Amino acid sequence: MSTFKVFTLADLGLKLDTAADTSKHTAPLSSSSAHTTILLNGNTFGPPACTHLAPLLSAQTSLHTINLADIFTSRLLAEIPPALSSLLTSLLPLQQLQTIDLSDNAFGLNTQAPLVEFLRKHVPLRVLILNNNGLGPEAGARIADALSELSDRKAEARKEGKGVPVLETVVCGRNRLETGSMKAWSRFFQKNRDVKVVKMVQNGIRQPGIEVLLKEGLAGCEKLKILDLQDNTFTHVGAGALAEVVTGWKALRELGVGDSLLGRKGGMKMLCEALAKGQNGKLRVLRLQYNEIDGRGVGMLHDVVAKGHLPELRRVELNGNKFSEDDVRVEKLRVLLDERREEAGDEGEEGEWGMDDFSDLEEESEDEEEVGSEDEEEKEEKEEREALAEEIVRDAEEEEGRNVSQKQDEAVDALAEKLGKTDMIGQGPKP
């Protein structure tokens, strides 16, 4: 029987600069090497403090989970790489360590190297959580490339007969990954097709990036159970890509594509037509808030559900769209979901069944109910694709510029250094 032993300093707000500061709080780590979970999040550690922690961490041979979120608040940019290196290097020998959370730490171009090195090598990794790290597209691409290399190492270990876990959960949200890093992330997902949970919310990924991520990367991940891409930009192009690949995710339970302009130019129609093919029978939760979806879109979704194409669907989130709460099509969908809950006899928790509260609806006008001509839609689609092509060219030119010159990076570093001196590095709202 497994024994769980937890060491925690979580959210104490400690400022630990030296070994002496840290030793006052780490006696349990010194006296036992049997901890399975260590929570250091919500404190701030300087390089000497991390040097002190390193041997204590490396001795925890049963360690399974570590939380290192928000551990560098108020630290200067120059302090983060050596401190992070001490911690992550100490974790590499731990073969039971499968889950690591490094959210709310500043990992830009000049601080990401220790993280990249760790991710390249830590073969036991199963769950990676990176939220609100300020990566940007270039550092984000380096993280993705490191994970691709990790996938190769995992494959080699399996060939040698070693039991190696799949990297099944990847959370990388609020990191400004943008379109420029999507090729790298797609290469990673091509090598890690057994992934089950992907959450990449609020990353500034525009239509061409979404298309690349879905069609070149995630399309082959047939075991995917949870996909959350909320607060990126889909529009017609991204909706088309989603409709093309969603039928391949037969294990999918939750799909989050809210706040992504999915309802524009027939996007909702394309998604509903794909779901109507009946290949997503395990889908339970559909998040579609703030997508400019009108009453017709809700009606199409109702028809898909009513015809039994989504037999396990129990929760639909639609707040912030463009319909009236009294729309009969909305009411029909609500009633259908409520009936399913009654039939299942599952009280569950609030938010597991039915529909969300409509606190922020934008009612559609009669003009918006009218269907535009095919010529107009084709013209709009052509204009959109031309704009996207121009954006891809701009991204390529900017990437080439980054490879030639580091002047922009130096300017960013100078700004980050200034922010560090005003206690802002590493801070930010929790996801």
N, C-alpha and C positions, 0 to 999 in steps of 0.2 A: 504494500500500500504506500502510495507516494506521501511524503511529508512536505507541507508547505511552510516555509520559514521566511518571514518578511522583515526587511530592514527599511525603515522609512524616515526621511527628513522632509517629506513632501509639504511644499507650500509654507514653510516656516519663515521664509524671507531672510534667511541667514546670509551674511556677507563674510565669506571665509577666504581670507587672503593668504594665510600662512599655514604651515604644517601644524603649528601650535593651535591656531584657531580651529582647525579641522579635527584634531585629535580629541578635542573635548566632546565631540559628538559621534565618534566612530568606534567607541569601545566594543559594541556588539560585533562589528566586523572583525575586530582584532581577536576576539575570543571565540569566534565560530566561523567555519568555512562552509557551512551547510545552508546558507541562504539561497532560496529559490527566486526571490523577487527583491529588487532594490529600487527604492524610489528616492531620487535626489532632486526631483523637479521643484521649481519654485524657490530656488536659492541661487546665490551667485558665487562662483568659485574662481579664484585666481590661479595662475600657473603653479605656484608652490603648493597650494592646497590640492590641486589635481595630481601633482607628483606624489604627495603623501597618500592620496587615495589609491593610486595605481596598484601597488602590491596587495592592498587589501581586497581590491576587486578581483585581481587575477587569481587569488587564492580561493575564490568562491566557485568551486568546480561543479556545483549543482545549480548554478544560476541559470534561470530560464528566461527571466524578463527583467529589463532595466529601463527606467524612465529617467532620461536626461534632458527633459524639456525645460526651457527657460532657465538655464544655469549660467548665463553669461551677461545678465542685465548689468549695465553700468561699466562693463569692462571695455578697455580700449581695444581697437581693432587688432593691434599687434599682440595682445595677450591671448586672443582666442586660439590661434593655431597651436601654440605649444601646449596650452591647457587641454585642448581637444585631443591632441595627439597622445598625450599621457593617458587619458582615459580610454580612448579607443584601442590603442596598442595593447593595453592591459586586458582588454576583452577578447582579443583575437584567439588566445589559447582555449577559451571556454567553449567546449564542444556541445554543451547543453543550451547555450544562449541562443534563443530563437526569436525573441521579440525585443525590439529597441525603438524607443520614442525619443526623437531629437527635435521636436517641434519648438517654435518660438526662440530659436537661436539664429544669429546672423551668420549665414554661410554664403557670402558672395564669392567673387573670384579669388580674393586674397585670403579667404578662410576655409575654402572647401577642400583643400588638398588632403588633410587628415581623414576627412569623411570619405572621400573618393578611395583612398588607400584601404580603408576598413571595408568598404562595400565591395571592392574587388576581391577581397580575400576571405571574408567570413562565410564560409560554406554552410554552416548550420542555419543561416538566417531564414526565417519563415515569415515574419511580420515586420515591415518597415513603415514607420510613421514619421513623415517630414511635413509639417504644416507651418506656414508662416515663417519661412527661413530666408526670404529675400534673395532667392537664388538668381533669378534672371535667366534668360534663354541660354547663355553660354555655360554658366555653371550648371544649369539644369541639364544640358546636353552631356556634360561630363559625368554627372550623377548617373544618367541613363546608360552611358557607355560603360561605366564601372559595373552597373548591374548586368549588362550584357556579358562582360567578362566573368562575373560571378556565375552566371548561368552556364558558361563553358566549364568553369571549375566544378560546378555541381555535376555536370554531365560526365566529366572525367572521373570524379569520385564514384559515381554509380557504376561506371565501367569496371572499376576496381573492386566492386562488390560492397561498397560502403552504403549504409543506410543514410541517405541525405534527404532532408525535407524540401519540399517545393517552396519557393518564395510565393506564397499564396495570397498575401495581402500587401498591397502597395498603396500607401496614402501619401500624396504629394500635392497638397492644396495651398492656395494663396501664395504662390511662389513665382509669379510672373514668368512661367515657362514659355508662354507665347508660341506663336507659330514656328519660330526659328529652331526650337528644340524638338519638334515633333518627329522629325526623321529619326533622331537618336532614340526617342522613346518607342517608336514603332519597331526599330531593330531589336530593342530589348524584349518587347512583347512577342516578337516572332520567335525568340529563343526561350521564352518563358510561357508557353502556351497553356500550362496548367494553372495559371493564376485564377483565383476565385473572387477576389475583392480588389477593385480599382476605384480610387477616389481622387480626382484631380480637379477639384472645384476652384473657381475664381482664379484662373491662371492667364487670362487675357489671350486665350487661344482663339484665333479667328477662323473663318470658314475653311480656308485651305489647310490649316493645321488640323482642324477637326476631321476633315476628309482623310488626310493622311493617317492620323491616329486610328480612326475607325477601320478604314479599308485596308491599310497596309500593316497595322499593328494588331488591333484587338479582334479583327474578324476571325482569326484562327483560334481564339481562346474559347474553346467550346465548353469549358467547365465554369465559365464566369457566372457568379451568383449575384454580385452586387456591382453595379456600375453607376458612379456619380460624377457627372460632368457639368453640374450646375454652374451658372454664372460664367459661361464662355459664350462664344457667338456661333450659332448654327446657321440660321436663316435657311433658305431653300437648298443651298449646297450641302450643308451639314445634315439637314433633315433627310435629303436623298441618300446620303452615305449611311445614315443610321438605318433607314428603311431597308437598304440593301444588305446590311450585315446582321440586323437584330434577329432574323429568323435562325441564324446559326447558333444562337445562345439558348439552347433548350433548357439549361439549368437555371436561367436567370430568374431571380426572385425580386430584386429591386432595381428600378431604373430611374435615375435622377437626371433630368434634362431641363430643369426649371431655369428661368431667367436667361434664356438663350436665344430669344427671337425665333423659336421653333415654329410658331404659328404663322409666320409670314409666307406668302406666295405658295400656299398649298402644302406647307410642311406637315401640318397636322393630318391632312388627308393622306399623305404618303406614309406616315407612321401608322395610321389606323389600317390602311390597306395591308401593310406588312404584318401587323399583329393579327389581322383577320385570317391569315394563312394557317393559324392554329399551331405554330411551332414554339410558342412561348407559354405553354400550359402551366408552368410553375410560377409565373409572374404574380407577385402578391402586392407590390407597392409601385405606384407610378407617380412620380413627382413632376408636375407640369406648370408650376406657378409662374406668373409674370412672363408669359410667352405670346401675348397678343392673340390668344385663342378666342374665337367668337362662339356664339351659340351653335352654329353649324358644326364646329369642331367637337364640341361636347356631345352633340347628337351622334356624330360618327363614332365616337368612342363608346357611347351607350350601346349602339347597334352591335359593335364588336363584342361587347361583354354579354349582351342579351342573347346573342346567337351561340354563346358557349365557347367562343374561341379563346377566352382567358378564364378558365374555370376556377382558378385559385385567386383571382384578383380580389383584394379586400380593401384597399386603400388607394384613393386618388386625391392628389393635392392640386387644386386649381385656382387658389387665391391670386388676385392681381391680374386676372385676364379681362377680356372685353365682352362680358355678357351680363345680363341681369340675373340677380339671385333668384328671381321669380320665374325665370325662363323654364318652360315646361320640360325642355330637354335636360336641363340641369336637375330638376326635381325627379325625373325618371331615373337618372343615373344614381341619385342619392337613395331612392327607394330600393333600387336593385341591390345596391351594396348593403343596405340595412337588412334586406331579406336574407342575404347570404350569411350575415352575422347571426341572425336568429336561427337559421337552419343549422349552422355549425354549433350553436349553443356555447359559443366562446365569448365570454364577457371581455377578456383581454384587458389591456391597459389603454388609456386614452391615447389616440393617435395611431392605433394599430388597425382600426377598421373605419369604414365610411369615408367621408370627405372632410377636408379642413374647413376652418371658418373663413367666410368671405368678408374680410374686414377691409379689403382694398381693391374692390372691383372697379373697372372702367366700362361703363355701359357703351355698347356699340351704337352707331347711328344707322339710320335706314340705308344710307349710301354704302356703308361698309358691308351691309348684308348682300348687296348686289354682286354678282359674280362678274369679274372682268372678262374681256374677250381673250381668246387664245393668243391673238396677235399681241395684245398688250402684255400678257404673261411671258410670251417668248421674248419680247423686247426687254422686259425687266430682267429676265434670266440672263440674256446676252450681256446687258450692261453690268450686271453683278459679276459675271465671270471675267469680263474685261477688267473690272476694278480689282478683282482678286489676282489676276495675272500680273497686273502692275505691282500689287503688294508683294507677290512672291519675288519679283525682280528686285524690289527695294530691299527685301530681307536678305537676298543673296549679296547685294552690293554692300549692305551694312556688315554682313558676316565677313566678307572679304576685307573690308576696312578694319575690322577688329583684329583679323589675323596679321595685318600689315603694321598697325600702329596700336600702341597701348595708351595713347594720350587720354582717351575717354575714360579708360579704366582708372588712370591716375587721378582724374578729376573726381570720379565716384569715390575712390579711396579717401581723398582729401575730405570730401563731404562726410563720409562715414566716420572718419577720425574726429571731425568736429562734432558729429552727433554723439559719438561715444563720450566725449568730454561733457556733454550735457545730459548724461544718464539716459540716453534713448536707445543705444544699441541693444538689440535683443528684446526690446519691449514691443508691445503691440497687443491688440485685443486677442483673447483666446479664441480659437476656432469654435 
